[in-house]
Amino acid sequence: MKIVIPEIKILSPEVIKQIAAGEVVENPASILKELLENSIDAGSSVIKVFLEKGGLIKIQVIDNGFGIKSSELPLAFERHATSKISAADDLLHLNSLGFRGEALYSIAAVSKVRIETKQKTEIGAVFTISGEEKGELKKVGCPEGTAVTVSEIFFNIPARQKFLKSVNTELKYCREIFIAEALSHPQIRFELFNENKKLFQLPVSSFKERIVSIFELEEQDLLPVLFNHEYLKITGFLGKPGISRTRKNQQFLIVNSRSVTNKLVFSAVKQGYGSYLPIGSYPVFFLNFEIRADLIDINIHPRKEEVKFAVNDLIFNGVKVAVSKALEKIDLTPAAGVERVFEQSRRLHFSEPSIYEHQREFVTPKMAKQAFEFNEKISDVSLKESDAKNNPVDIEPQKFPWEETEESCNSSTSQLFQLDFVYIIEIKGSELFIYDQHAVHERVLFEKFIHLYLSQQKQGETQALLFPEEVELSSPEREIILKEKDKLQKLGFGLEVEDKKVLIKEIPIVLNSDNLKSRFRDFLDGLISHEEFTIEGDWKIDRKTLRMLTFLSCRSAIKAGDKLEISEMRNLLQQFEITKEKYTCPHGRPVVVRLGRKQLDKLFLRDKKSFKN
């Protein structure tokens, strides 16, 4: 078969135009983003969005901004035509959301556009454009501002229409764009309609008020964030760990009034939360950066969704410090938030929020049962809040706080019970505390091992075994012991490694010698496996060592099913009370839940707010 070698040629203007448009226009949401940014840049105080079929049929954005000169309307649809920058240096000092002059050009290349606009000193004008076909510029009576209507998206590229999603999915994407822009500009009134049904009506407000109104969060669940530097100011709010999510849909970064993403910032937030965050969940945060324009680059993504910083160390450390300090200011001991149980249950069982608004005044027994069952499903991520104040104890390497129980909690006056040999139940006054006995002991041991590791092996920190334990080793086990021998010795292990076995002659003082052989083997299995845990925190120890200490604590702690005497439970809780991070175990699982009279009343519908006759 004869091979035909293609010739190199210049593409036609029409093809070039459609390729360029594809970089900007991906779906209705990308069109909405560009139109909203134009309205914001126009100094609007009111912006209204009207969609048909989630934007698949029509998108209309109306604002009351300063409008466009009628004589410049045709020029606005030319490629790289913009009023926002004029020279390359302007890219280093951007004060607008748009700057490339590609939005209207790209939108018009793949859809039908009608634009009405009026400046304060002019008569209004209307202009239409559809692909390559430009309509006639006409004078028209219209209010001050601009109204852009986009319809029949990809009418001239049928192949692209196949990649559009369902109406609900495209509407979801448009809502996300609308929320991001509305959140970034609380000084503007935003309204969103789909099929003439009002989805959002957001009046001018503070940043916090806008967060609460959009996401239906409780104000007391938001912690203020503040970090000041010569080049950077960070403000905003964090969600308490108790309202963490299973998805990243409530994580927002706003840089100089622009909603963007940045992996470095998101990683710093997660490290700032450390082990406060339940495993498998994502923090809720709304961060606002004010940073010098020449220290960021927004021109790295076709849709301007990402940002690059010139001062990564400042950004990472600033975010981590701001998050850590915000979390240190309050007690995060979990409380059974029954209000949120009913709210989450209602969102699960009612597809439309408006339906519930008419049923909020009374809750049926069936709904109560659903809420109770749903509580069990979400308890590991949502039962974390408290009104009490607490100052975490700073741990120093030379001090051993677990030995100083005189200043510990007044648990001697509380009542203790063990449930199913898994949970410790403590009654203090009118409050009920439920502890996971394994997680509590794991947290205690983890911080003891931290102290031992940082104490540089002072005298008295190991205990010699009268009869050394001999443990048979596999090749991987022998390899891991030899690899980590120095760290194990620093912890207090005295090990003598032979060909296929190891002699355990000394163990850390905090380690119980019962079932030592079994626990040591479990510890080695954990190190050999590549399980990943959430073990970030403020500890000044490398992550690899923290992982080792986490496994050691887990394998050495009492287990579910272990029977405890009252004295053992009391002693364990006294030691737990003076740990530094008492809200989760080293893996990030919850340790304790508080249930007070108020929560019990709500659970049994005894409060007037939840139930009315």
C-alpha positions as CSV (number, residue, x, y, z in Angstrom):
1,M,0.0,0.0,0.0
2,K,1.3,3.4,-1.0
3,I,2.0,5.7,2.0
4,V,0.7,9.3,1.5
5,I,2.8,11.8,3.3
6,P,0.7,14.8,4.4
7,E,1.8,18.3,3.5
8,I,2.4,21.0,6.1
9,K,-0.1,23.9,5.6
10,I,-1.5,26.8,7.4
11,L,-5.0,26.2,9.0
12,S,-7.9,28.2,7.8
13,P,-9.0,31.1,10.0
14,E,-12.3,29.3,10.8
15,V,-10.4,26.2,12.1
16,I,-8.0,28.3,14.1
17,K,-10.9,30.1,15.6
18,Q,-12.7,26.9,16.7
19,I,-9.5,25.4,18.2
20,A,-8.8,28.6,20.2
21,A,-12.4,28.7,21.4
22,G,-12.0,25.1,22.6
23,E,-9.4,26.2,25.1
24,V,-11.8,28.6,26.7
25,V,-15.2,27.2,26.1
26,E,-15.6,23.6,27.3
27,N,-19.2,23.6,28.5
28,P,-22.0,26.1,29.6
29,A,-20.2,26.6,33.0
30,S,-17.0,27.9,31.3
31,I,-19.2,30.4,29.3
32,L,-20.9,31.5,32.5
33,K,-17.5,32.0,34.2
34,E,-16.3,34.3,31.5
35,L,-19.5,36.4,31.5
36,L,-19.6,36.7,35.3
37,E,-15.9,37.9,35.3
38,N,-16.8,40.5,32.7
39,S,-19.7,41.7,34.8
40,I,-17.6,41.9,37.9
41,D,-14.8,43.8,36.1
42,A,-17.5,46.3,34.9
43,G,-18.0,47.4,38.4
44,S,-21.5,45.9,38.8
45,S,-23.3,45.9,42.1
46,V,-26.1,43.6,40.9
47,I,-25.6,40.5,38.7
48,K,-28.4,38.2,37.6
49,V,-28.0,34.9,35.9
50,F,-30.8,33.1,33.9
51,L,-30.3,29.6,32.6
52,E,-32.4,27.3,30.5
53,K,-31.8,23.6,30.8
54,G,-28.8,24.1,33.0
55,G,-27.3,26.4,30.3
56,L,-27.5,23.9,27.5
57,I,-30.2,25.9,25.8
58,K,-29.5,29.5,27.0
59,I,-27.3,31.5,29.4
60,Q,-28.1,35.1,30.1
61,V,-26.1,37.4,32.4
62,I,-27.5,40.8,33.2
63,D,-25.5,43.4,35.2
64,N,-25.7,47.1,36.1
65,G,-22.1,47.8,35.4
66,F,-20.6,50.7,33.4
67,G,-21.4,49.1,30.0
68,I,-19.6,49.1,26.7
69,K,-19.4,52.0,24.2
70,S,-21.8,51.3,21.4
71,S,-19.1,52.0,18.8
72,E,-16.8,49.4,20.4
73,L,-19.3,46.5,20.5
74,P,-18.1,44.8,17.2
75,L,-14.5,45.3,18.4
76,A,-15.3,43.5,21.7
77,F,-15.7,40.2,19.7
78,E,-12.3,40.4,18.0
79,R,-9.6,38.1,19.3
80,H,-7.3,39.7,22.0
81,A,-9.5,42.8,22.1
82,T,-9.6,44.0,25.7
83,S,-9.9,47.2,27.8
84,K,-8.0,45.6,30.8
85,I,-4.4,45.6,29.8
86,S,-2.4,47.3,27.1
87,A,1.3,46.2,27.6
88,A,3.2,43.1,28.7
89,D,4.1,44.7,32.1
90,D,0.4,45.0,32.9
91,L,0.4,41.2,33.4
92,L,2.5,41.7,36.5
93,H,0.0,44.0,38.1
94,L,-3.4,42.6,37.2
95,N,-6.4,44.3,38.9
96,S,-9.0,42.6,36.8
97,L,-10.3,39.0,36.4
98,G,-10.2,39.1,32.7
99,F,-7.2,40.2,30.7
100,R,-6.6,38.1,27.5
101,G,-9.4,39.5,25.3
102,E,-10.5,36.0,24.3
103,A,-13.7,35.4,26.1
104,L,-16.3,37.0,23.9
105,Y,-14.4,36.0,20.8
106,S,-14.3,32.3,21.8
107,I,-17.9,32.2,22.9
108,A,-19.1,33.8,19.7
109,A,-17.1,31.3,17.7
110,V,-19.1,28.3,18.9
111,S,-22.6,29.8,19.8
112,K,-25.1,32.5,19.1
113,V,-24.6,35.7,21.1
114,R,-26.8,38.7,21.6
115,I,-25.5,41.6,23.7
116,E,-27.3,44.8,24.9
117,T,-25.4,47.5,26.6
118,K,-25.7,51.1,27.7
119,Q,-23.3,53.5,29.2
120,K,-24.5,56.3,31.5
121,T,-24.0,59.0,28.8
122,E,-25.1,57.0,25.8
123,I,-28.2,55.5,24.1
124,G,-28.2,51.7,24.4
125,A,-27.1,49.5,21.6
126,V,-27.6,45.9,20.6
127,F,-25.3,43.6,18.6
128,T,-25.6,40.0,17.5
129,I,-23.0,37.5,16.3
130,S,-23.2,33.8,15.3
131,G,-19.9,32.1,14.4
132,E,-18.6,34.0,11.5
133,E,-21.8,35.9,10.9
134,K,-22.0,39.4,12.5
135,G,-25.3,41.1,12.8
136,E,-26.0,44.8,12.5
137,L,-25.2,47.2,15.3
138,K,-28.5,48.9,16.3
139,K,-29.6,51.6,18.8
140,V,-32.0,50.4,21.4
141,G,-33.6,51.5,24.7
142,C,-32.2,49.5,27.6
143,P,-31.2,50.0,31.2
144,E,-27.6,51.0,32.1
145,G,-25.3,48.0,32.2
146,T,-24.9,44.9,30.0
147,A,-27.1,41.9,29.2
148,V,-25.4,39.0,27.3
149,T,-27.5,36.1,26.0
150,V,-25.7,33.0,24.7
151,S,-27.7,30.2,23.0
152,E,-27.2,27.1,20.9
153,I,-23.8,26.2,22.2
154,F,-21.6,24.3,19.7
155,F,-24.3,24.7,17.0
156,N,-21.6,24.7,14.4
157,I,-19.5,21.9,16.0
158,P,-21.9,19.0,16.4
159,A,-19.0,16.7,17.5
160,R,-18.5,18.8,20.6
161,Q,-22.2,18.6,21.6
162,K,-21.7,14.8,22.2
163,F,-19.4,15.6,25.1
164,L,-21.9,17.8,27.0
165,K,-23.4,16.1,30.0
166,S,-27.0,15.8,31.2
167,V,-29.1,18.9,32.2
168,N,-28.6,18.2,35.9
169,T,-24.8,17.8,35.6
170,E,-24.4,20.9,33.5
171,L,-26.6,22.8,36.0
172,K,-24.4,21.5,38.8
173,Y,-21.2,22.8,37.0
174,C,-22.9,26.2,36.5
175,R,-23.9,26.4,40.2
176,E,-20.3,25.7,41.2
177,I,-19.0,28.5,39.0
178,F,-21.8,30.9,40.3
179,I,-21.0,30.0,43.9
180,A,-17.2,30.5,43.5
181,E,-17.7,34.0,42.0
182,A,-20.4,35.0,44.5
183,L,-18.2,33.9,47.4
184,S,-15.3,35.9,46.0
185,H,-17.3,39.1,45.8
186,P,-19.7,39.4,48.7
187,Q,-20.0,43.1,48.0
188,I,-22.1,42.3,44.9
189,R,-25.7,41.1,44.9
190,F,-26.0,37.8,43.0
191,E,-29.1,36.0,41.8
192,L,-29.3,32.7,39.9
193,F,-32.4,31.3,38.1
194,N,-32.9,28.1,36.1
195,E,-36.1,27.7,34.1
196,N,-37.3,30.9,35.9
197,K,-36.9,29.1,39.3
198,K,-34.8,31.1,41.8
199,L,-31.9,29.0,43.0
200,F,-29.9,31.7,44.8
201,Q,-30.6,35.2,45.9
202,L,-27.6,36.6,47.7
203,P,-27.7,40.1,49.0
204,V,-24.6,42.3,49.7
205,S,-23.1,40.8,52.9
206,S,-19.9,40.1,54.8
207,F,-17.7,37.2,53.7
208,K,-18.9,35.1,56.7
209,E,-22.6,35.8,56.0
210,R,-22.2,34.8,52.4
211,I,-20.5,31.5,53.4
212,V,-23.4,30.8,55.9
213,S,-26.1,31.6,53.4
214,I,-24.6,29.6,50.5
215,F,-23.6,26.5,52.4
216,E,-26.2,26.6,55.2
217,L,-23.5,26.3,57.9
218,E,-23.8,27.3,61.5
219,E,-21.7,30.4,62.4
220,Q,-20.3,28.7,65.5
221,D,-18.9,26.0,63.3
222,L,-16.6,28.5,61.5
223,L,-13.3,29.5,63.0
224,P,-11.7,32.8,61.9
225,V,-8.2,32.7,60.3
226,L,-5.7,35.5,60.3
227,F,-2.1,35.7,59.2
228,N,-0.2,39.0,58.4
229,H,3.0,39.4,56.6
230,E,4.6,42.2,54.6
231,Y,3.7,40.6,51.3
232,L,0.7,38.4,52.3
233,K,-2.4,38.7,54.4
234,I,-4.6,35.6,55.0
235,T,-8.1,35.9,56.3
236,G,-11.2,33.7,56.1
237,F,-12.7,30.8,58.0
238,L,-12.1,27.1,58.8
239,G,-14.8,24.6,59.5
240,K,-14.5,22.8,62.8
241,P,-13.2,19.2,62.2
242,G,-16.7,18.0,63.1
243,I,-18.1,19.4,59.9
244,S,-15.4,17.9,57.7
245,R,-16.7,16.4,54.4
246,T,-16.2,13.2,52.5
247,R,-15.6,15.3,49.3
248,K,-13.6,18.5,48.6
249,N,-16.6,20.5,47.7
250,Q,-16.3,23.1,50.5
251,Q,-12.7,24.1,50.0
252,F,-12.2,27.6,48.5
253,L,-9.1,29.6,47.9
254,I,-9.6,33.2,46.9
255,V,-6.5,35.1,45.8
256,N,-6.9,38.8,45.2
257,S,-10.7,38.4,44.7
258,R,-10.2,35.5,42.2
259,S,-11.4,31.9,43.0
260,V,-8.5,29.6,42.2
261,T,-6.9,26.2,43.1
262,N,-3.4,25.6,44.4
263,K,-2.2,22.2,45.6
264,L,0.5,23.7,47.9
265,V,-2.2,25.7,49.8
266,F,-4.5,22.7,50.1
267,S,-1.6,20.5,51.4
268,A,-0.7,23.2,54.0
269,V,-4.3,23.4,55.2
270,K,-4.4,19.6,55.7
271,Q,-1.1,19.7,57.6
272,G,-2.4,22.5,59.7
273,Y,-5.3,20.4,60.8
274,G,-3.0,17.5,61.5
275,S,-4.6,14.7,63.4
276,Y,-7.6,16.8,64.3
277,L,-9.1,15.7,61.0
278,P,-10.9,12.3,61.0
279,I,-9.4,9.8,58.6
280,G,-10.8,9.8,55.1
281,S,-12.4,13.2,55.4
282,Y,-11.6,16.7,54.0
283,P,-11.6,20.0,55.9
284,V,-14.0,22.8,55.2
285,F,-12.2,26.1,54.5
286,F,-12.7,29.4,52.9
287,L,-9.4,31.3,52.6
288,N,-8.9,34.8,51.3
289,F,-5.4,35.9,50.2
290,E,-4.3,39.5,49.7
291,I,-0.9,39.3,48.0
292,R,1.2,41.6,45.9
293,A,0.2,41.1,42.3
294,D,3.8,40.6,41.1
295,L,4.2,37.6,43.4
296,I,1.5,35.5,41.6
297,D,1.1,34.2,38.1
298,I,-2.5,33.6,37.0
299,N,-1.6,33.2,33.3
300,I,-0.8,29.5,33.5
301,H,-4.2,28.0,32.7
302,P,-6.5,28.6,29.8
303,R,-9.5,29.2,32.1
304,K,-7.4,31.0,34.8
305,E,-8.4,28.4,37.4
306,E,-4.9,27.9,38.9
307,V,-2.4,30.2,40.4
308,K,1.4,30.0,40.9
309,F,3.2,31.7,43.7
310,A,6.7,33.2,43.6
311,V,7.0,32.7,47.4
312,N,6.0,29.1,48.0
313,D,7.7,28.9,51.5
314,L,5.9,31.9,52.7
315,I,2.6,30.6,51.4
316,F,2.9,27.1,52.8
317,N,4.2,28.2,56.3
318,G,1.7,31.1,56.5
319,V,-1.3,28.8,55.8
320,K,-0.1,26.0,58.1
321,V,0.5,28.5,61.0
322,A,-2.8,30.3,60.4
323,V,-4.7,27.0,60.5
324,S,-2.9,25.6,63.5
325,K,-3.4,28.7,65.5
326,A,-7.1,28.9,64.6
327,L,-7.7,25.3,65.8
328,E,-5.7,25.9,69.1
329,K,-8.1,28.6,70.3
330,I,-11.0,26.3,71.1
331,D,-11.8,22.9,72.6
332,L,-12.6,20.5,69.8
333,T,-13.9,17.6,72.0
334,P,-16.7,16.1,69.9
335,A,-20.2,16.7,71.0
336,A,-23.1,14.8,69.6
337,G,-24.6,17.5,67.4
338,V,-28.1,16.3,67.1
339,E,-29.2,19.4,65.2
340,R,-26.8,18.4,62.4
341,V,-28.0,14.8,62.5
342,F,-31.5,15.9,61.6
343,E,-30.1,18.4,59.0
344,Q,-28.0,15.7,57.4
345,S,-30.9,13.2,57.5
346,R,-33.2,15.8,55.8
347,R,-30.7,16.3,53.1
348,L,-30.4,12.6,52.6
349,H,-34.2,12.0,52.3
350,F,-35.5,15.2,50.6
351,S,-34.2,16.0,47.2
352,E,-35.4,19.6,47.2
353,P,-34.4,21.9,50.1
354,S,-37.6,23.8,49.7
355,I,-39.8,20.7,50.5
356,Y,-38.3,20.6,54.0
357,E,-38.9,24.2,54.8
358,H,-42.6,23.5,55.0
359,Q,-42.1,20.4,57.2
360,R,-39.5,21.8,59.6
361,E,-42.0,22.5,62.3
362,F,-42.8,18.9,63.1
363,V,-40.7,15.7,62.9
364,T,-42.4,12.3,62.6
365,P,-41.2,9.3,64.6
366,K,-40.1,7.8,61.2
367,M,-37.8,10.8,60.7
368,A,-36.5,10.5,64.2
369,K,-35.6,6.9,63.5
370,Q,-33.9,7.8,60.2
371,A,-31.9,10.6,61.9
372,F,-30.8,8.2,64.7
373,E,-29.7,5.6,62.2
374,F,-28.0,8.2,60.0
375,N,-26.2,9.5,63.1
376,E,-24.4,6.2,63.3
377,K,-23.2,6.5,59.7
378,I,-21.8,10.0,60.1
379,S,-20.6,9.9,63.7
380,D,-16.9,9.6,62.8
381,V,-17.0,12.8,60.8
382,S,-19.7,15.0,62.2
383,L,-19.7,14.7,66.0
384,K,-16.9,17.1,66.8
385,E,-17.8,20.4,68.4
386,S,-17.8,21.9,71.9
387,D,-18.7,25.1,73.7
388,A,-16.0,24.6,76.4
389,K,-12.7,26.4,76.2
390,N,-9.4,24.5,76.3
391,N,-5.7,25.3,76.0
392,P,-3.7,22.4,74.7
393,V,-0.7,21.4,76.8
394,D,2.6,22.1,75.1
395,I,4.8,19.0,75.5
396,E,8.5,19.3,76.1
397,P,10.9,16.5,75.6
398,Q,12.3,16.6,79.2
399,K,8.9,16.3,80.9
400,F,6.8,13.2,81.4
401,P,3.3,14.5,82.0
402,W,1.7,11.0,82.3
403,E,3.5,10.8,85.7
404,E,2.0,14.0,86.9
405,T,-1.6,13.0,87.5
406,E,-2.2,15.2,90.5
407,E,-3.3,18.0,88.1
408,S,-5.3,15.7,85.9
409,C,-9.1,15.7,85.5
410,N,-11.5,15.2,88.4
411,S,-12.4,11.8,87.0
412,S,-12.3,10.4,90.5
413,T,-15.7,11.9,91.0
414,S,-17.2,10.5,87.8
415,Q,-18.9,7.2,87.2
416,L,-17.2,4.7,84.8
417,F,-18.6,1.7,82.9
418,Q,-17.3,-0.5,80.1
419,L,-19.6,-1.3,77.2
420,D,-19.0,-4.5,75.3
421,F,-15.3,-4.4,76.3
422,V,-14.9,-1.7,73.6
423,Y,-16.1,1.6,74.9
424,I,-15.6,3.4,78.2
425,I,-18.6,5.3,79.4
426,E,-18.0,8.2,81.8
427,I,-20.7,10.2,83.5
428,K,-19.7,13.7,84.7
429,G,-22.5,15.7,86.1
430,S,-25.1,16.0,83.4
431,E,-22.7,15.0,80.6
432,L,-22.0,11.6,79.1
433,F,-18.6,10.9,77.6
434,I,-18.1,7.8,75.3
435,Y,-14.4,6.8,74.7
436,D,-13.0,4.3,72.3
437,Q,-10.7,2.5,74.7
438,H,-8.2,1.4,72.0
439,A,-8.0,4.9,70.5
440,V,-7.6,6.5,73.9
441,H,-4.7,4.2,74.9
442,E,-3.2,4.6,71.4
443,R,-3.2,8.4,71.8
444,V,-1.6,8.1,75.3
445,L,1.1,5.7,74.1
446,F,1.8,7.7,70.9
447,E,2.7,10.9,73.0
448,K,4.7,8.8,75.5
449,F,6.8,7.4,72.6
450,I,7.2,10.9,71.2
451,H,8.6,12.0,74.6
452,L,10.9,9.1,74.7
453,Y,12.2,9.7,71.2
454,L,12.9,13.3,71.9
455,S,14.4,12.8,75.3
456,Q,17.7,11.5,73.9
457,Q,17.6,8.3,75.9
458,K,18.0,9.6,79.4
459,Q,18.6,7.2,82.2
460,G,15.6,5.2,83.4
461,E,13.7,5.3,80.2
462,T,14.2,1.6,79.3
463,Q,13.4,-1.5,81.3
464,A,15.6,-4.6,81.1
465,L,13.8,-7.9,80.7
466,L,14.7,-10.6,83.2
467,F,14.3,-13.2,80.5
468,P,15.0,-11.8,76.9
469,E,12.3,-12.6,74.4
470,E,13.4,-14.5,71.3
471,V,11.4,-13.7,68.1
472,E,11.9,-15.7,64.9
473,L,12.3,-13.4,61.9
474,S,11.5,-13.6,58.2
475,S,13.8,-11.9,55.8
476,P,11.7,-8.7,55.5
477,E,11.4,-8.5,59.3
478,R,15.1,-8.8,59.7
479,E,15.7,-6.2,57.0
480,I,13.3,-3.7,58.6
481,I,14.9,-4.1,62.1
482,L,18.4,-3.5,60.7
483,K,17.2,-0.5,58.7
484,E,15.5,1.1,61.7
485,K,17.7,-0.2,64.5
486,D,19.0,3.3,65.5
487,K,15.4,4.6,65.9
488,L,14.3,1.6,67.7
489,Q,17.2,2.0,70.1
490,K,16.4,5.6,70.6
491,L,12.9,4.6,71.6
492,G,14.2,2.2,74.3
493,F,14.4,-1.1,72.5
494,G,17.5,-3.2,73.2
495,L,17.8,-5.6,70.3
496,E,20.3,-8.3,69.4
497,V,19.8,-9.4,65.8
498,E,21.1,-12.8,64.7
499,D,20.7,-14.6,61.5
500,K,17.0,-15.6,61.6
501,K,15.9,-14.2,65.0
502,V,16.1,-11.3,67.3
503,L,16.6,-11.1,71.1
504,I,14.6,-8.4,72.8
505,K,16.6,-7.5,75.9
506,E,15.2,-4.1,76.7
507,I,11.9,-2.4,76.0
508,P,10.6,1.2,76.5
509,I,9.4,2.0,80.0
510,V,6.0,2.8,78.8
511,L,5.5,-0.6,77.1
512,N,3.8,-3.5,78.8
513,S,5.8,-6.7,78.6
514,D,2.6,-8.9,78.4
515,N,2.3,-10.6,75.0
516,L,5.5,-8.9,74.0
517,K,6.4,-11.3,71.3
518,S,3.0,-11.1,69.6
519,R,2.9,-7.3,69.8
520,F,6.4,-6.9,68.5
521,R,5.6,-9.1,65.5
522,D,2.5,-7.1,64.9
523,F,4.6,-3.9,65.0
524,L,7.0,-5.3,62.4
525,D,4.1,-6.4,60.2
526,G,2.8,-2.8,60.3
527,L,6.2,-1.4,59.3
528,I,6.7,-3.8,56.5
529,S,3.2,-3.1,55.1
530,H,2.7,0.2,53.4
531,E,-0.4,1.3,55.2
532,E,-0.9,5.0,55.1
533,F,-2.2,6.9,58.1
534,T,-3.1,10.5,58.8
535,I,-0.3,11.3,61.2
536,E,0.6,14.9,60.4
537,G,0.9,17.2,63.4
538,D,3.1,19.8,65.1
539,W,5.6,17.1,66.2
540,K,9.2,18.0,65.2
541,I,9.9,14.5,63.9
542,D,10.2,13.3,60.4
543,R,7.1,11.7,58.9
544,K,8.8,8.3,58.5
545,T,9.6,8.1,62.3
546,L,6.1,9.3,63.1
547,R,4.7,6.5,61.1
548,M,6.9,4.1,63.1
549,L,5.6,5.5,66.4
550,T,2.1,5.3,65.1
551,F,2.4,1.6,64.4
552,L,4.1,1.0,67.7
553,S,1.3,2.8,69.6
554,C,-1.4,0.9,67.7
555,R,0.1,-2.5,68.1
556,S,0.9,-1.9,71.8
557,A,-2.4,-0.4,72.9
558,I,-5.2,-2.3,74.6
559,K,-7.7,-3.8,72.0
560,A,-11.4,-3.9,71.6
561,G,-12.5,-6.9,73.6
562,D,-10.0,-6.3,76.5
563,K,-11.7,-6.2,79.9
564,L,-10.7,-3.3,82.1
565,E,-11.2,-2.8,85.8
566,I,-12.6,0.5,87.1
567,S,-9.1,1.5,88.4
568,E,-7.6,0.7,85.0
569,M,-10.2,2.8,83.2
570,R,-9.7,5.7,85.6
571,N,-5.9,5.6,85.3
572,L,-6.2,5.5,81.5
573,L,-8.5,8.6,81.4
574,Q,-6.2,10.5,83.8
575,Q,-3.3,9.9,81.4
576,F,-5.5,10.8,78.4
577,E,-6.6,14.1,79.9
578,I,-3.1,15.6,79.7
579,T,-2.3,14.5,76.2
580,K,-1.6,17.3,73.7
581,E,-4.0,16.3,70.9
582,K,-6.9,14.5,72.7
583,Y,-9.5,14.6,69.9
584,T,-8.3,11.8,67.6
585,C,-6.0,8.9,67.7
586,P,-2.7,9.1,65.7
587,H,-4.5,7.7,62.6
588,G,-7.2,10.4,62.7
589,R,-10.1,8.4,64.1
590,P,-12.3,10.1,66.8
591,V,-11.4,9.2,70.4
592,V,-14.3,10.6,72.5
593,V,-17.8,11.9,72.0
594,R,-19.6,14.1,74.5
595,L,-23.4,13.9,74.9
596,G,-25.1,16.4,77.2
597,R,-28.6,17.0,78.4
598,K,-29.3,19.4,75.6
599,Q,-28.3,16.9,73.0
600,L,-30.3,14.2,74.7
601,D,-33.4,16.4,74.8
602,K,-33.0,17.1,71.0
603,L,-32.5,13.4,70.3
604,F,-35.7,12.5,72.1
605,L,-37.6,15.5,70.7
606,R,-38.0,17.2,74.1
607,D,-36.9,20.6,72.9
608,K,-39.5,23.0,71.5
609,K,-37.4,23.9,68.4
610,S,-37.3,20.3,67.1
611,F,-40.8,19.3,67.9
612,K,-44.0,21.3,68.2
613,N,-47.5,20.0,69.0
